[in-house]
């Protein structure tokens, strides 16, 4: 809701101009299952403005962007708000299946003997709650456990992962200090005196301090820790999508074009986190570009080990030939162009909001770094992934 309002204030367009709203979310609250509609109404949009919600795990707001692009390309609408939201600090916690079943059957029990017989089947174990977990339904494996196995498969050491995590936090801190992260909207949290004005997960530590952390998933010999994994946080994001002609009609200065995109999927067990490796070559080939043509890379950092595994996979002829059906490797991105404002490891990962954050970072970096093309890539639960190609608009200015 707040981010929708802030987007309108920033662009200066009236609510009535928006034709459609698309929002992503992952951990849904049953009372607001269509969070796109509920947020738009709470933000004061007309009840005549349709809205729907998409879910595609960590790439949900990428999906909201590309769905919006599709609706515009089809001629259905002109101006769309796309975004994502996650409320990790208050996730729905369910009663056990046995207790739910008992309560549902109690509605059908009419007589006292029927109710007595029903509730006599109650056991204390029924009170166990079902807590949400970042685990694959198909394999039952947590994503952190998968990241640990992936790091081991690609021979990525604990030190390499900690060094990359430190890089992410250091670059995010530098971006804050230089005033680059201008798209952050302050939010007032009930019970807290001061507004939250920046992401509070950026902690520039040291390799020595990171090395002291214990393995979080595979114990005692795993390499994924709380220090080299992205953390779960509340967050929301929003962006305005329209045609170039409509933007000029409204007096707006676009930041970037979305030139192309592709979604991929692969084995959700052994290749759960390798979406970027599969998506990047496909989106580059669709656009007729080479790795060297890309000036900015924004890749979701689920885990440091996941990032480093993808970089190794992309730079491996063996992996390309055996698993991807390619003759040669795509190559690894230049780290001097890679996530230069930090990433999910340091900024945080509110699941459905991250895709828009990646996209706005890419657009803003293109302008500040005087680049032309940016690639956005991310992995997602279910063994899926996305690759998006963004081109700087000539009128774009850093916000």
Protein Blocks (a to p, Z undefined) as FASTA:
>chain_A
ZZmmmmmmmnopafklpmbdcdddfbdcfklmmlmlmmmmmnopafklccddddehjllm
mmmmmmmmmmmmnomambdcddddddfklccddddfklmmmmmmmmmmmbfmlmmmmmmm
pcfklmpccddddddfklopafklmmmmmmmmnopafklmmmmmmmmmmmmmmmmmnopa
mmbccdddehiabacfbdfkbccddfklmmmpccfklcckbfbdfklcccdddddddddd
ddfklmmmnopacfbdcfbdcdddddfklmmmmmmmmmmmmmmmmnopafklpmbdcddd
fbfklmmmmmmmmmpmklmmmmnopabdfbjadfklgoknopfklnopcfklmmmmmmmm
mmmmmmmnopabdcdddddehhiacdddddddfkbccZZ
